[in-house]
Amino acid sequence: MEDTGYAFDDLKKFDDLKEMGYPSELIEALLRITKRDGEFQQEFAKQAGRHPVA
């Protein structure tokens, strides 16, 4: 999600994806692979690795 118009803090845009018909599991995976401001790379990698789709 980096370098796009979507950011973790803008959950409304993720709701837009749900309204467009994207499955909840995919949206959850996108949330897991979206690096948050101030998040260390190691924390980000752990978060992403905890989801089977991400």
Secondary structure, 3 states (H helix, E strand, C coil): CCCCCCCCCCHHHHHHHHHCCCCHHHHHHHHHCCCCCCCCHHHHHHHHHCCCCC
